[in-house]
Amino acid sequence: MARAGWLAAAVCILWSAQPVAATLPPDSPAARQEARRLDHLPPVAARGRQLDHSGRKQKGHVSYYAHRFTNRKMADGRRFDPNTAVAASKNLPLGTTAKVTNLENGRSATVTVEDRGPWARGRVVDVTPKVAEQLDIRKDGVAPVIVAPIVVPQPHGGVKLGAGAADASPQEIEKATQETASIAR
């Protein structure tokens, strides 16, 4: 029984322990420093469906939703509107605000993750036709991208700055924090 007690205590300690960066207020200097640290890490390839709350950049391909998805429900319960700045991701938590940069032409757009997908191999995000236009991928349909989370909702209810916050203005971070916090509730 003592062994089970120790095991239960260890599980509780590990379960309740949050990374220090996850508990930092998003407007603090320490949170900005953590964002800069994440920005200097190499991008990861999104694998599987496990949610990634780390704020690390992801590298892969972007595609965009067909117009036939208009008004269908997304994973967050909202209806798909092709004229919004919305994205689908397998790994980023719903409510994440991220900067998507097209590696072929340098164009970028800020999106909010409100849906799940894409399910094609090697793709990290699907974006709306509006965002596809901003990224200049409407003709080809697919392009290599870096997805840099600006603000990521955390399992405990807070938000964390991601790698994309390193290059974002304080106004962009404030807006992303407010939007992410309101969606994550």
N, C-alpha and C positions, 0 to 999 in steps of 0.2 A: 504494500500500500504506500509506503514511503517513496518508493521509486515512481509510482504513478503520480504522487503529489509533486515531486520534483519536475517530472515531465510536464505536468499541467502548468506549473509555475513558469517553466522555461517557454512553453508555447504562449502563455499570456504575455510575458515580457517581449518576446519576439513579435507577437501580433500587434501589441500596442506601440511598439517603437516605430516612430516615423522618422525618415531621414530628416536631418536638420533643415535642409533646403525646402522641404515640403511644408514646414511650419513657419517659414519666414514670411512676414508681410510683403506682398508684391512690390510695394513702393519703397522698401528698405534698401540701403546700399549693399547689404549682404545678399539680398535676392538678385540684385543687378550683377554682383560679382559671380554668383552661381550661374547666371545666364551667360556671362562671358566665358566661364569655364566650359559650359555645355557647348557653346558655339565653337570652341577650339577642338572639340572631340570630332573624330571623323564620323560621317553619317553612317547609320546602320541600315541594313536591308530589312524591311519589315517581314517577319516570318510568323506564320500561324495566326491565331486569332486572339492571343493573349493581349490584354490592354497594356499599353505602355504609358505609364504616368511620369516617366523620367524627364521628359522635355527634350530628349535628344533629337537631332535631325535624322530624317529618313531619306533614303535615296531609292529611286525606282522610276516608274513611268506613271504619267497621268493620262487619263482618258476623260471623256465627258458624257454626261447623260444624254440620251436621245429625247426628243420632244415628246415621245409617247409616254414618258414618265410624269408629265405635267399633271398635277393634282393628286398623284398617288401619295399614300402615307409613307413617310420616312420613319426611320427607327426611333426618332424622338417624338413621334406622334403628329408632327406638323405635316402639312401638305407641301409637295415639291413645287417650287416656283422657279422656272428656268431663268428668271431675271434677278435672282438673288445671288449673293456670294456664299454659296453653300458647298460643302464637300462631303463625300463618303469616305470613310477609312475603316479598315479592319482592326487597326491597332490603337488609334488615338481615341481617348474617351470622348463621348458625346459632349459637346460644349467647348471643345478645344478650339482656340483661335490660332491659326497658323498662316505663315507666309509660304506660298508655293512659288518656286522660281524655276522657269523653263531654262534648262542648261544649254539649249541650242541657240537661244537668242537673248538671254538675260532678263526677259520680261518676268514680272512677278505680280501676284495678287494676294490679297489677304482674304481668307475664307474661315467659316465656322463649320466645324464637323457636326452634322446633324443626322447622318445616315451611316449605314454599314455597307461595306463593299470597298473596292471592286473585287470581283471574284476571279478575274483573269490573272494568271501567273505573272509576277514581276511588276504589277501595278500597285502603287501605294495609295493613290487617291483617284476618285472620280469627282469632277467638278461640273458646275452648271454651264450651259452654253454661254451665259454672260461672262463667266470667268474664263472659259475656253477662248473667247474672243480677246480678253485682256492678255492671255498668255500666247496668243497667236497660234493656236493648235487646231482651229476649226477645219482647216484643209486636210491636214495629216491625220487628225483624230487622236494621236498618241505622241507623247514626247517625254524625254528623260527630264526628271525634276529632282529638286531637293525640297523637302517639306520641313520647315523649321517652325516648331510650335512656339508661339509667343506666350500664351497663357494656357495652362493645362489644369483642369479640375482634378482634385485629389480625392481618394476614397473616403477620407475623413471629413470631407465637406469644404475644405479650403481650396485655394488655387496656388499654383506654382508657376513662376516664370520659366520659360523654356529657352532654347538656343536662339530662337527668333527675336527674343526681347533684347539681345545684345545690340542689335542694330536698329531697334525701334525707338521712336521718340517717346518721351514721357507721356505725351498726349495719346499716342497709339497704345501704349501699355495700359493707361488708365481706362481707355475705351474698351480694350480687349478684356481687361479684368472685370469691368462692370458687366459686359455682355456674357462672359463665361460664367460669372457668379450667378447671374439671373437665370441662365439656361440650366446650370447644374443643380439648382434648388429643387 
